[in-house]
Amino acid sequence: MISQPHTKYQRFEGVSLPDRHWPNNHITQAPIWMSTDLRDGNQALIDPMSIETKLRFFKELVAIGFKQIEVGFPSASDIDFNFVRLLIEENHIPDDVTIEVLVQARFDLIERTVDSLRGAKQAILHMYNPVAPAFRDIVYKTDKAGVKHIATQGTAWVKELTAQAPEVNWTYQYSPEVFSSTEIDFAKEVCDAVVEVWQPSADNKIIINLPATVEMNTPNTYADQIEWMHRHLNRREHIVLSVHPHNDRGTAVAAAELAVMAGADRVEGCLFGNGERTGNVDLVTLAINLYTQGVAPELDFSNIDRIRNLVEECNQLPVHPRHPYAGELVFTAFSGSHQDAIKKGLAVQKSDGLWQVPYLPIDPADLGRSYDAVVRVNSQSGKGGVSFLLEREGGLQLPRKLQIEFSKIVQQHNDTSGKEMSGSGIVSLFESTYLIQPDWIEFKQCQIKSVEDNQQQIDIQLSINNTEVNISGVGNGPIDAASHAVSQFIQTPLEIVDYHEHAIGEGSGVTAVCYLELRTDDTSTRFGVAKDSNIMTAAVKALLSGINRSEHRKRIQAVINLADATTKEQEQDQERSPA
């Protein structure tokens, strides 16, 4: 790059429009949509679509709801000519859909284009010629009068030749190509001249399409150009004002939206922004942007994944994973704070209420997306994402302190692996950390019975290193009794700080899950977790789980060793005693 870019590039001079109205306008209804996927999009492909592929794409466009579809350039391509004939002769065009074709301002090309459309119920014949200074001076080596004559002469030929096919309900569209860099008064002059030749009416309007063939400046500049034309074009009431933004500066969507606010009636573009160079404006983003503002887009993207897959197959080009609304990752949160906010938002969102979930501008379900990919966990994630996936994948509803504790374990795992962790992987890690008891201790059974003073006694049978151990305790309830039994066994005070339980499943297949926060002889606490079909058994297992996860393993083993030694000593004493 050069250090003084102004010596090579000039600032674009826009239209003087100090009283512009568009900044205060709002889009309250969808524009007329025209898909040019099969023309502008197709001509930009490394391998253009076959007739079979174009037909598949056409049917999808119809299913989405497009009423105007530019299907090709029949005078330039036999495939396009044959495709147009196929659509007409095999009745693939619904009565409420109008196909459009493109042609240059040459008699022979217009003639062949009209031939391609014979027998259609209705059709848009779209003629164009460049009018910008660079094209006048460099490409065509002519002046303003020369390019204006091309436009009017071509229009006269279109009028003459379409009259020879009266069975078709013809609409004429004219594009002053590279409008975006054309002197505004000259663009009006050419368009007015074309309108005068065509003589549109209220019942047969002409489409004047003002393309940003190359995006020249900021979207507001394009909006000024559109509003100026909207105000000044002759016979505006007989004109459908159309825009065709490209994305050279990366702002085509904004340019299209502002253009509609500035007076445009119609927008041409492609699904997911395919097209020449950086592409045409993305009609998917435009339509769903309207939807998120409460405006019906009149296009159906309720199965966005199916549409994306088809477009990728037909274009042989991927849709970026960050593409608005449709990308694989656009409803995915890795950040811990984002996950927490999304989790809380989904928890309180009412099915019949206004959508207010943080970080999600649209309900993924409206686009046929599941919530499976909303929260994903990597090293940047926090407790919100982890707990969300645990509940979704495993039905586990962790208390807050346990969420914090386990999220740190997940983060350590991800820091080590450097990779994303799946929902099933998180559940497995949780189970291995909290639910799977060590080999050296096994819960066998427990029995509960009432004793005096409204107390309850619990008898717990364990197996530790294949040694049967029986412990008992009395308390105000089963959990309190179990706590006393374990406390006596490990010979240290034991306090249950917090207790949570919930069920997973319904009916006969329900499983109880218990979460116990324990404190022993130190100041720290630890969690024990367990599942069982019986709620009390789950609570006892959770208590043992918390002990097993602590440093008390050595102490428990010492108690067992002492008991074994005492038993052996007693047996030896008995052997030494006289008969």
ABEGO torsion letter per residue (X at the ends): XBABAAAABBBBBBBBBAABAAAABBBABBBBBBBAAABAAAAABABBBBAAAAAAAAAAAAAAGBABBBAEBAAABAAAAAAAAAAAAAGABBAABBBBBBBBBBAAAAAAAAAAABGBABBBBBBBBBABAAAAAAAAGBBAAAAAAAAAAAAAAAAAAAAABAABBBBBBBBBBGAAABBAAAAAAAAAAAAAAAGBBAABBBBBBBBBABBABBAAAAAAAAAAAAAABBGAAABBBBBBBBAAAGAAAAAAAAAAAAGBABBBBBBGGBEBEAEBBBAAAAAAAAAAAGBBAGBBAABAAAAAAAAAAAAGBBBBAABBGABAAAABBABAAAAAAAAAAAAABBAABBBABBGBABBAAAAGBBAAAABBBBAABBAAAAAAAAAAAAGBBBBAAAAAAAAAAAAAAAAAAGBBBBAAAAAAAAAAAAABBBAABBBABBBBBBBBGGBBBBBBBBBBGGBBBBBBBBBABAAAAAAAAAAAAAGBBBBBABBBBBBBEBEAABBBBBBBBBBBABABBBBBBBBBABAAAAAAAAAAAAAAABAAAAAAAAAAAAAAAAAAAAAAAAAABBX
